[in-house]
Amino acid sequence: MSLEQLTAFSVTEDHARQEQVWESVSRSRNDEPYQIRRLLTEKTVGASDKRARFVGVTAYEAAGGNVLRDLFVEDDGGWLEDVALLERLVAEKLRTEAEAVAAEGWKWVEVAASFPYGHDHGLRQLEGGLADLSAEQQARLDALQAEYAELQEKYEGVRELPDDVDARFCELEETLEAFENRPQIFNPAEIVHAGVFISIEATGGLRIERGYVRGEDETAFAAMTSGSDSGARTAAPDAGSCGGTASPVQRTVVTVAGQANPDDEEDDASRPLPDRLVVELTAYRTLALRDALGSHPHTAMTALLHKLCVDTFHRTSGPGCLEASVRQVQLPVQTPELKDSAPAKSITARHAAWKADVPTSDAALWDWLVALDDAGRLSLLAHCVSLGVNALSERADRHGGTGITVSGLHHRLDQADRLAQTIGLDMVQAGWRPTVENYLGRVTKRRILDAVREAKGENAAQLIEHLKKAEMAKEAERLLESTGWLPEPLRPVELDVRSNATAAAELLPEFLSDDEEEASDPDRGEQPHDVMPE
């Protein structure tokens, strides 16, 4: 055993586990120190995890939790060994925060370690205002802004800031951001019909989203806003009841999203990708496509004009005066990380920027749009059109149900591919990377090896082919990092091949078309955008 290997074992004092890992790596060709550390910490949570940051390592240790630390290598704070204890502490702290927020008088409070992207879709958000600053707070804010401006002017053009100056810049930015993000003040008579979402930020901070009205509360809210006088609307609710006659605060169980991936040894054949995985992958692609389209007004205009032409010349009909609407499509199956992805953050920021400018009155909106310059109109059009993009590859309904048909799915994906090609969508630039959680731990060993072989060559694949699936997936994640490798559903496709196949299918009745496709393509279940197997 080399000295480097020996130091790697210092991560844990569990001698039985040390011996188990040594026996495993000594019989393999993968006995590097980093692999030893990886195996010894695979059932732990890193101190950089948002749950660990939220609770705090000190609080975790005070509750009896053990932290594994590397004595010789930088370990980013170590690894928290008792995951069950950590999750209990997270739930307790979130519940405490929820009770404090509930005392403000909200009707309901939803609590979770992480909410999916689009969790607030269909809910109306109350208009609030920032709390007024006291004279002392305003004076401190003015002083901080003046100091920040002075430092900017002094070090303008300097390529590398001194460490102390850089640290001071960070402190000032955090403090000023806290002033900007101070809690909003809402009408006490309105909050008894609304609620709050509480979760954990990616950096470990607390995320509180106040002022959302559910559909079932809209009637009571409308009656309050239209039938009550101003005095009744500003009357404060009974603090002891969290909203007077409103129903008790509704707290959900704090859950941490996760998925067990059993060790799949069936690597004799590259089976089709699991249905849920394909939908999750194409959910990320849909979000990336929306974000990209929102920055391409010309393509967005083409997409909208295409829809109008289809409605006009293909004799489709529907109710309404124009019926040229964009319906924002929700992503029912997604990974917990999707809401923190680069496309999600970009869309949210762009939407918030436009929402701040768009008038709430219908008449005022018309006048504002008329006065908006052409560049602004195109940018706004691109954003609105982009939210209607649906590039999900989901299971087709072959039995006449309410789901999407086979031909309908082909039609959707052909349009999505055409849109992606026009925009030049690059899923690598959109931030997707193969990890154990989002792909490698969800597929067979054969597919893991195929991915490494495509990206790094046969020699790299041979280095990990002897490993168990869990170890293989982790090693593959490391090998595939920065290679730009993508699974089939996220790769660009050749439109002429897909278009020809779709055109041939549309010449036949659907029940014949389905049989013809299956007979002509025995491996179609493994193609990136085909109908998933039953």
C-alpha positions in Angstrom: 0.0 0.0 0.0 1.4 3.4 -1.0 1.5 6.3 1.4 -1.1 8.2 -0.8 -3.4 5.2 -0.5 -2.8 5.0 3.2 -3.7 8.7 3.7 -6.9 8.2 1.7 -8.1 5.7 4.3 -7.8 8.3 7.0 -11.2 9.7 5.9 -12.9 7.1 8.2 -12.3 5.3 11.4 -14.5 2.4 10.4 -12.0 -0.4 10.2 -14.5 -2.9 8.7 -15.4 -0.5 5.9 -11.7 0.2 5.3 -10.9 -3.5 4.9 -13.9 -3.9 2.7 -12.8 -1.1 0.4 -9.2 -2.2 0.4 -10.2 -5.7 -0.6 -12.3 -4.3 -3.4 -9.7 -1.9 -4.9 -6.7 -4.2 -4.4 -8.4 -6.8 -6.7 -9.0 -4.2 -9.4 -7.0 -1.9 -11.5 -8.7 1.1 -10.0 -6.9 1.6 -6.6 -6.1 5.3 -6.9 -6.4 7.4 -3.7 -9.4 9.4 -5.1 -11.3 6.2 -5.7 -10.6 5.0 -2.2 -12.0 8.3 -0.8 -15.0 8.1 -3.1 -15.9 4.6 -1.9 -15.5 5.5 1.7 -17.8 8.5 1.4 -20.3 7.3 -1.1 -23.1 6.9 1.6 -22.5 10.4 3.1 -23.5 14.0 2.3 -20.9 16.5 1.5 -20.6 19.6 3.7 -21.2 21.7 0.6 -24.6 20.1 0.0 -27.4 22.7 0.4 -29.0 20.7 3.2 -25.7 20.7 5.2 -25.3 24.4 4.6 -28.8 25.1 5.7 -28.5 23.2 9.0 -24.8 24.0 9.6 -22.2 21.4 10.3 -21.8 22.7 13.9 -25.5 22.1 14.6 -25.3 18.7 13.0 -22.3 17.7 15.2 -24.0 19.1 18.3 -27.0 16.8 17.6 -24.6 13.8 17.6 -23.7 13.5 13.9 -20.3 12.4 12.8 -18.3 14.2 10.1 -15.7 12.4 8.1 -12.7 14.6 7.4 -9.7 14.0 5.2 -6.5 14.8 7.2 -4.4 15.4 4.2 -6.5 16.7 1.3 -8.8 19.7 0.9 -12.3 18.2 1.5 -14.6 21.2 1.4 -15.7 20.8 5.0 -15.9 17.0 5.0 -18.8 14.5 4.7 -21.8 14.2 7.0 -22.1 10.5 7.8 -25.6 10.4 9.4 -27.9 11.2 6.5 -31.1 10.4 8.4 -30.1 12.8 11.2 -29.3 15.5 8.7 -32.7 15.2 7.0 -34.5 15.2 10.4 -32.6 18.4 11.3 -33.5 19.9 7.9 -37.2 19.1 8.5 -37.2 20.5 12.0 -35.5 23.8 11.0 -37.9 24.2 8.0 -40.9 23.5 10.2 -39.7 26.2 12.7 -39.3 28.7 9.9 -42.7 27.8 8.6 -44.3 28.4 12.0 -42.7 31.9 12.1 -44.0 32.7 8.7 -47.5 31.3 9.5 -47.8 33.8 12.4 -47.9 36.5 9.7 -51.5 35.4 9.0 -51.2 33.4 5.8 -53.8 30.8 5.0 -51.4 28.1 4.0 -47.6 27.4 4.1 -46.1 24.7 1.8 -42.7 23.4 3.0 -40.2 21.3 1.1 -36.5 21.1 0.8 -36.9 21.6 -2.9 -39.9 22.5 -5.1 -40.0 21.6 -8.8 -39.6 24.2 -11.5 -43.0 25.8 -12.2 -44.5 24.9 -8.8 -46.2 28.3 -8.7 -47.8 27.9 -12.2 -51.5 28.9 -12.3 -51.2 30.8 -9.0 -51.7 34.5 -8.8 -49.2 36.5 -6.8 -50.2 39.4 -4.6 -48.7 42.8 -5.2 -46.6 43.9 -2.2 -44.2 46.7 -1.4 -40.8 46.7 0.3 -40.8 47.5 4.0 -39.9 51.1 4.7 -36.4 51.7 6.1 -35.9 53.4 9.4 -33.7 56.5 9.5 -30.8 54.5 11.0 -31.2 51.8 8.3 -31.4 54.4 5.5 -28.2 56.1 6.8 -26.4 52.7 6.8 -27.6 51.9 3.3 -26.4 55.3 2.0 -23.0 54.8 3.7 -22.6 51.3 2.2 -23.5 52.5 -1.3 -21.1 55.4 -1.0 -18.3 53.0 0.1 -19.1 50.6 -2.8 -19.0 53.5 -5.3 -15.7 54.8 -3.9 -14.1 51.4 -4.2 -15.3 50.9 -7.7 -13.9 54.2 -8.8 -10.6 53.6 -7.0 -10.0 50.2 -8.4 -11.5 50.7 -11.9 -9.3 49.1 -14.5 -7.3 47.0 -12.0 -7.1 43.5 -13.4 -6.6 41.7 -10.0 -7.9 43.1 -6.8 -6.0 42.7 -3.5 -7.5 40.0 -1.3 -8.8 42.3 1.4 -10.4 44.6 -1.2 -12.0 41.7 -3.0 -13.4 40.4 0.3 -14.8 43.8 1.2 -16.5 44.0 -2.2 -18.2 40.6 -1.5 -19.3 41.8 2.0 -20.7 45.0 0.5 -22.5 43.2 -2.3 -24.1 40.7 0.2 -25.3 43.5 2.5 -26.7 45.6 -0.3 -28.5 42.6 -1.7 -30.0 42.0 1.7 -31.4 45.5 1.7 -32.8 45.0 -1.8 -34.3 41.6 -0.9 -35.9 42.6 2.4 -39.4 41.2 3.0 -42.4 42.7 1.2 -45.4 44.1 3.0 -48.8 42.8 1.9 -52.3 43.9 2.7 -53.3 42.0 5.9 -56.8 41.4 4.6 -55.4 39.8 1.5 -52.9 37.4 3.0 -55.6 35.4 4.8 -56.6 34.1 1.4 -53.0 33.5 0.1 -50.0 31.3 1.1 -46.3 30.9 1.1 -43.7 28.4 -0.3 -40.7 27.7 1.9 -37.7 25.8 0.6 -33.9 25.8 0.6 -31.8 27.8 -1.9 -29.0 26.0 -3.8 -26.5 27.9 -1.6 -28.1 26.7 1.6 -30.1 29.8 2.4 -33.8 29.9 3.2 -36.1 30.7 0.2 -39.5 32.2 1.2 -41.9 32.9 -1.6 -44.9 34.9 -0.2 -48.2 35.9 -1.6 -49.7 33.2 -3.8 -53.5 32.7 -4.2 -54.7 29.3 -5.2 -57.6 28.7 -7.6 -60.0 27.5 -4.8 -59.4 30.8 -2.9 -60.0 33.1 -5.8 -63.7 33.4 -5.1 -63.3 34.5 -1.5 -60.4 36.8 -2.5 -62.4 38.5 -5.2 -65.4 39.0 -2.8 -63.0 40.5 -0.3 -61.4 42.9 -2.8 -64.7 44.0 -4.4 -67.2 43.9 -1.5 -65.2 45.2 1.5 -64.5 48.8 2.2 -60.9 50.1 2.6 -61.2 49.9 6.4 -62.1 46.3 6.3 -59.3 45.4 3.9 -56.6 47.0 6.1 -57.8 45.5 9.3 -55.2 43.2 10.8 -56.1 39.6 11.3 -56.0 37.9 14.6 -52.4 37.0 15.1 -53.4 34.1 17.3 -55.4 32.4 14.6 -53.1 33.1 11.7 -55.8 34.8 9.6 -59.0 35.0 11.6 -61.5 32.7 10.1 -59.1 31.2 7.5 -58.4 27.5 7.7 -55.4 26.4 9.8 -51.9 26.7 8.3 -51.2 23.8 6.0 -47.7 22.3 6.4 -46.4 19.7 4.1 -43.9 17.1 5.2 -40.4 18.2 4.4 -39.0 15.8 1.8 -35.7 15.6 0.1 -36.0 14.5 -3.5 -34.1 11.3 -4.3 -34.2 8.2 -6.2 -32.8 4.7 -5.4 -30.9 3.2 -8.2 -30.4 -0.5 -7.5 -27.3 -2.2 -8.8 -28.4 -3.3 -12.3 -26.2 -6.1 -13.5 -28.2 -6.8 -16.6 -25.6 -5.5 -19.1 -26.1 -8.1 -21.8 -28.0 -5.8 -24.0 -28.6 -2.0 -24.3 -32.2 -1.9 -23.3 -34.3 1.2 -24.3 -34.0 4.2 -22.0 -36.6 4.2 -19.2 -39.7 6.2 -19.9 -39.3 8.5 -17.0 -35.6 9.2 -17.9 -36.5 10.1 -21.4 -39.2 12.6 -20.2 -36.7 14.1 -17.7 -34.1 14.5 -20.3 -36.5 16.1 -22.8 -37.9 18.3 -20.0 -34.4 19.9 -19.7 -34.2 20.2 -23.5 -37.6 21.8 -23.5 -36.5 24.4 -21.0 -33.2 25.0 -22.9 -35.2 25.4 -26.1 -37.6 27.9 -24.4 -34.6 29.9 -23.1 -32.9 29.9 -26.5 -36.1 30.9 -28.4 -36.7 33.8 -25.9 -33.5 35.3 -27.2 -34.3 34.8 -30.9 -37.2 37.2 -31.8 -36.9 36.4 -35.5 -37.4 32.7 -35.0 -40.2 33.3 -32.5 -42.0 35.5 -35.0 -41.6 32.7 -37.6 -43.0 30.1 -35.1 -46.0 32.3 -34.3 -46.6 33.1 -38.0 -46.4 29.4 -38.8 -49.2 28.7 -36.2 -51.3 31.5 -37.6 -50.9 30.2 -41.2 -51.8 26.7 -40.1 -55.0 28.1 -38.4 -55.8 30.2 -41.4 -55.1 27.9 -44.4 -55.4 24.5 -42.9 -59.0 25.1 -41.8 -58.5 24.6 -38.1 -61.1 26.3 -35.9 -61.7 27.2 -32.3 -63.6 29.7 -30.1 -62.6 33.2 -29.6 -61.9 36.3 -31.7 -58.4 35.4 -32.8 -57.5 32.2 -30.9 -53.7 32.8 -31.4 -52.8 32.0 -27.8 -49.7 30.7 -26.1 -50.3 28.1 -23.4 -47.4 27.6 -21.0 -46.7 23.9 -20.8 -45.8 22.5 -17.4 -43.1 19.8 -17.1 -44.8 17.0 -15.1 -41.7 14.8 -14.8 -38.4 16.5 -14.0 -35.3 16.2 -11.8 -35.1 18.3 -8.6 -32.1 20.2 -10.0 -34.1 21.5 -13.0 -35.3 24.7 -11.3 -31.7 25.7 -10.5 -30.4 25.0 -14.0 -29.0 27.7 -16.2 -32.1 27.8 -18.6 -34.5 28.0 -15.6 -32.6 30.9 -14.0 -32.4 32.7 -17.3 -36.1 32.4 -18.1 -37.1 33.4 -14.5 -34.8 36.5 -14.7 -36.2 37.5 -18.1 -39.8 37.0 -17.0 -39.3 39.1 -13.9 -37.7 41.9 -15.9 -40.7 42.0 -18.3 -43.2 41.6 -15.6 -41.8 44.7 -13.8 -42.5 46.8 -17.0 -45.8 45.3 -18.3 -48.9 47.2 -17.1 -51.5 45.2 -15.2 -54.5 47.1 -16.8 -55.7 45.7 -20.1 -56.2 49.2 -21.6 -52.9 50.4 -20.3 -51.2 47.3 -21.7 -52.5 48.1 -25.2 -51.3 51.7 -25.1 -47.9 50.5 -23.7 -47.5 48.0 -26.5 -48.4 50.6 -29.1 -45.7 52.9 -27.8 -43.1 50.1 -27.5 -40.3 50.3 -30.1 -39.8 47.5 -32.6 -36.8 45.9 -30.8 -38.8 45.8 -27.5 -41.9 44.4 -29.2 -39.8 41.6 -30.8 -38.0 40.8 -27.6 -41.3 40.6 -25.7 -42.9 38.5 -28.4 -40.0 36.1 -28.3 -40.3 35.7 -24.5 -44.1 35.1 -24.7 -43.9 32.6 -27.6 -41.0 30.7 -25.9 -43.1 29.8 -22.9 -45.4 27.7 -25.1 -42.6 25.4 -26.3 -43.2 21.7 -25.7 -40.4 19.4 -26.7 -41.3 16.5 -24.3 -40.9 13.0 -25.6 -43.5 11.1 -23.7 -45.4 7.8 -24.0 -47.8 7.9 -26.9 -51.4 6.7 -26.5 -52.0 3.8 -28.9 -55.5 2.9 -27.6 -57.6 5.9 -28.4 -57.3 7.5 -25.0 -56.8 11.2 -24.0 -53.1 11.2 -24.4 -51.0 12.3 -27.4 -51.1 10.0 -30.4 -48.2 8.5 -32.2 -48.5 10.8 -35.2 -49.1 13.7 -32.8 -45.9 12.9 -30.9 -43.9 12.7 -34.2 -45.3 16.0 -35.3 -44.4 17.7 -32.0 -40.9 16.4 -32.0 -40.3 17.2 -35.7 -41.3 20.8 -35.0 -39.1 20.9 -31.9 -36.1 19.6 -33.8 -36.7 22.1 -36.6 -36.9 24.9 -34.0 -33.7 23.7 -32.2 -31.8 23.5 -35.5 -32.9 27.0 -36.5 -31.8 28.5 -33.2 -28.7 26.4 -33.0 -29.5 24.8 -29.7 -26.5 23.4 -27.9 -27.4 21.3 -24.8 -23.8 21.4 -23.6 -23.9 25.2 -23.6 -27.3 25.0 -22.0 -25.6 23.4 -19.0 -26.5 19.7 -19.2 -23.8 17.3 -18.0 -24.1 13.5 -17.5 -24.2 12.7 -13.8 -25.1 9.6 -11.7 -28.4 11.2 -10.7 -29.6 12.5 -14.1 -28.4 9.6 -16.4 -25.6 7.3 -15.5 -27.2 5.7 -12.4 -30.4 5.2 -14.4 -29.2 3.1 -17.3 -27.6 -0.3 -17.8 -23.9 -1.0 -17.5 -23.7 -1.5 -21.3 -25.0 2.0 -21.9 -22.6 3.5 -19.3 -19.7 1.8 -21.1 -21.0 2.9 -24.5 -21.1 6.5 -23.3 -17.5 6.4 -22.0 -16.4 4.6 -25.2 -17.9 7.2 -27.4 -16.4 10.1 -25.4 -13.0 8.8 -24.3 -12.3 5.7 -26.4 -12.0 2.0 -25.8 -9.2 2.2 -23.3 -11.2 4.3 -20.9 -14.1 1.9 -21.2 -11.9 -1.0 -20.3 -10.7 0.7 -17.2 -14.1 0.6 -15.6 -15.8 -2.4 -17.2 -15.0 -4.6 -14.2 -16.7 -2.4 -11.6 -20.0 -2.8 -10.0 -22.7 -0.5 -11.5 -22.7 2.1 -8.7 -18.9 2.5 -8.9 -19.0 2.4 -12.7 -21.5 5.2 -12.8 -19.4 7.4 -10.5 -16.3 6.8 -12.5 -18.1 7.4 -15.8 -19.3 10.7 -14.4 -15.7 11.7 -13.7 -14.5 10.5 -17.1 -17.3 12.2 -19.1 -16.8 15.6 -17.3 -16.0 18.3 -19.9 -16.3 16.0 -22.8 -19.6 17.4 -24.1 -21.1 13.9 -24.4 -24.9 13.8 -24.7 -27.4 10.9 -24.6 -29.6 10.3 -27.6 -32.6 12.4 -26.6 -30.5 15.5 -26.3 -28.4 15.2 -29.4 -29.1 17.2 -32.6 -31.0 15.1 -35.2 -31.0 15.1 -39.0 -34.3 16.6 -39.9 -34.6 15.1 -43.4 -34.5 11.5 -42.0 -37.1 12.3 -39.4 -39.3 14.2 -41.8 -39.3 11.4 -44.4 -40.3 8.9 -41.8 -43.1 11.1 -40.5 -44.3 11.9 -44.0 -44.5 8.2 -44.8 -46.4 7.5 -41.6 -48.9 10.2 -42.3 -49.9 8.5 -45.6 -51.4 5.6 -43.7 -54.2 5.4 -41.2 -52.9 5.7 -37.7 -53.5 2.0 -36.7 -51.6 0.9 -39.9 -49.0 3.5 -39.4 -48.1 2.3 -36.0 -47.7 -1.3 -37.1 -45.7 -0.3 -40.1 -43.3 1.7 -38.0 -42.8 -1.1 -35.5 -42.2 -3.7 -38.2 -39.7 -1.6 -40.1 -37.6 -0.5 -37.2 -37.1 -3.2 -34.5 -34.8 -1.0 -32.5 -37.0 2.1 -32.6 -37.5 2.1 -28.8 -33.8 3.1 -28.4 -34.0 6.1 -30.8 -33.9 9.5 -29.2 -37.3 10.8 -30.2 -39.4 7.7 -31.0 -42.3 6.4 -29.1 -41.2 4.8 -25.9 -41.9 1.0 -25.5 -44.8 -0.2 -23.5 
